[in-house]
Amino acid sequence: MAVYKQSYRGYDGPLTPQWSRFLILPRYAFEEMRRRRFFTLFFLASLAYPLICALIIYVEHNLSALKLLNIRGGGALIAIDARFFLNFL
């Protein structure tokens, strides 16, 4: 059959929910990023520092973790103050 003899028909299949339609662009962007090794390594490396800072804050304020590390008294590891958060940002 020739191409010019085919007529346009609207899509009759199921539609995605309206709230999830905006996720299409990030989904394809992350799929493209996962294909490239450099971007994956860069993405993981950029997440390492915030995770380490979150772990430091957690350990500093968790008494059972301080007992496990044999550290007595608060503030023995690192000072959680304005300088810490300035370095974090």
Phi, psi and omega in degrees: 000137180288154183294322184291343179274350177278136181252159182284135174232139178291160180287127182256358184282180181288145178263150176286154177299147185295328182291338183259002183291331180288348181278357183295313181296312177298326180299313180289328178294315179292328177295319177293322180293322181293337179285338183255124185293320182300313182293325177295315179294320178296318179296315179293321179293325179288340177273346186293313184297313176298325178292321178294318178296319178296322178294320178297316179297319180296313182294323182295331183249014180246113184294321180293325177290323177294322177293322179296324179273003181057044179247126181256138178082149179280156177078015182279330182282296183206150180278122176268096183218196183297323180295321178300312181289331175295317176293327178295319181284000000 
